Amino acid sequence: MLVYIHGFNSSPASSTYGKLKKLFAETSALEYPSEGLFADNLALLCQQVEQIKSATTTPLVFVGSSLGGFYTSQVAPLFSANCMLINPAIRPAEGLRQFLGRSTNFHSGQQWDFTETICNSYQNFCDQRTAPIERLVVIGKNDTTLNPAESLQYWQDHATIHETDDGHSIAAIDDVMQASLTRWLHL
């Protein structure tokens, strides 16, 4: 079963989730509030994974985009699951700082305040890059939200890297991505 984690200010209504769902019928999306603290969101995501895990006998494979890629890098190792990270945030306490202040969810339109406290909560994460799982890190070479070169350097010794000509959002789940996801789902 594919398990998708959305990015900052997004939701399961994201286009990436829709693309995954078209290709893989057994795909579930997790949800967390962008205005939540990192530890609370991580616990919430793990609770949702436990519910999915208890309802299926198929292997779990995680996909996360942007901040969802960061959360996926944290959650997948806890469940010994392989994962695909799409333009993952790598140091959210630093990278999200640009979004401090009034924020709006892309899908619901809900407005909220992204505070220093929320941003700083992302400092307390475990570096899970050496966990014994397989990772495909998809890096859009034209991403202007995150630094593609920094992502490449951060993940190069810990994952298979797949570079695309995309920006922060991917245009499609291409053959390389599909092949990894399909292989992992059938292990």
N, C-alpha and C positions, 0 to 999 in steps of 0.2 A: 504494500500500500504506500503510495506517495503521500507525504505529509508536507504541506506548504506553509511557510511562515512569511508573512508580508513585511514590507518595509515601513519606515517612519512615516506617520501621517497617512497610512494606507489602510487597506482592509482586504478580506478575502475577495472583494469585488475587483481586485486588481486585474489588469490585462494578462499578467504573467500566469496567475492562477487559472484564468480562462483558457490560455494556451495549453497549459498542462492537462487540464480537465478534458479537453478535446482529444488529446493523445492517449491519456491514461484514465480509463473510467474510474478506477479505484484511487481517487485522489481526494484527500481531505485538507481543509485549511484550518489552521489554528488562528486564534485571535488574541491580541493583547492591546491594551490602551497605550498609545504613544506617551500619554501624560503619566503613565505609571513609572515607579522606580524600577531600576534594573532587577534587583533581587525579587521583587514582587512579581514582575512580569515573567522572570525565569521560572519561578514556582508555579505560576498560572499555566505557562506553556507545558511544563512537565506533567501537571495534572491532566491537561487535555490529551497529552500523548498516552498517559496511562489508560485513559478511557478508550482511546482508539486501539491501543495494544490489546486490551482485554476483549475487544470485539472482533479481532481478526487473527488468523493463523499465518498470514503472509508476512514476509519480512517488511520492516519499515524502512523507507528510504526518504530522506529529508531533502527539501529544496527550499532555499531562502534567498530573498532578494534584498540587497542594500542592508538596512538595519536588520531585516529578517535573515540575511546571510550571516550577520554577526550572531544573532540568536541561534541560528542553525549550527554554527560552529561551536556553540556552547551546549546545545541540547543533544545533537546527534551522538557525540561520544558517551553521554550518560546512558544511552540506549544501545550502544555498540552498533550504530547504524551508519551506513555510508551516506554521503550527502553531496549535493551540488549547491555551490554558493555562487550566486549571480551578483557581480559587482558588490561584494560584501563590504560593509563598514568594518574597519579593522581596529580603530581606536575611537569609539564613539564619544568618549568624554572630551576628546579634542575635535573630532570631525563634526559633531552635532552642534558645537558652539556657535557656528554660523547661523543656526536657526533659533537662538535664544529670543524670547519675546512672544508676541502674539502669533499663534499658529492656527492653521485650518486643515482639518482632515480632508483629503482629496475626494473622498467618496460620500461622506455624510454631510460635509460642510460645517461640522461642529467646530467652533472656535475654542481655543484654550490657551493657557500661558505655559510656554516651555521655559522652565525656571533653571537657575544655576543648580539648585538641589537635585532636580531630575537629571540634568546633564552630568553632574558630578557623580551620581550614583553608578554611572557606567565605568568608573575607575576600578571598581571592585569585581573584576572578572578574572577567571582562570584562563591562562593561555593553554588552549586545548590542541594546538597544532601538532603535537607529537602523539596524540591518542591514536591507537592502532585501528583506524578506520580508513576507508578510501574516500578521497575528496576530489571532485572536479570543480575547480574554481574558474568561472567564466568572467573574463575581464573585457569589457567594452573599451576598445582603444580610443573611442571618441567620447568617453564619459567626462562630463564637465562638473559633475557633483562630487565625485571621488577622484583621486589621483591614480590613474591606471598604472603608472610606473611604480608608485609606492605599494600598490596591491600586489603587483608582480614580485617585487622584492620581498614582501612580507610572506607570501605563500610559496615561493619558488621551490623551496626544499621540503615542503610538507604536503604538496598536492599536485595533481595533474593540472596544468594550466591550459586553458582553451581561450585564445583571444579571438574576439569578433570585431567587426567594423561598427558595432552598435555604440550608442551612447549609454546613458545610465539605464535606460529601459531596453530590453532586448526585442528585436523585431520578430523573432521566431525561436522555437525550440528546434535547433538545427540537428543534423545527423549525428554529430559528435555527442551532443547532449542526450539525444534520444537513445543512442547506443549504450551510454553509461547507465542511464536510468533503467533501461530494459534489462541489461545484464544484472544489475544489482537487485532488481525485483524478482529475478529468477534464480538467485543463488540458493 
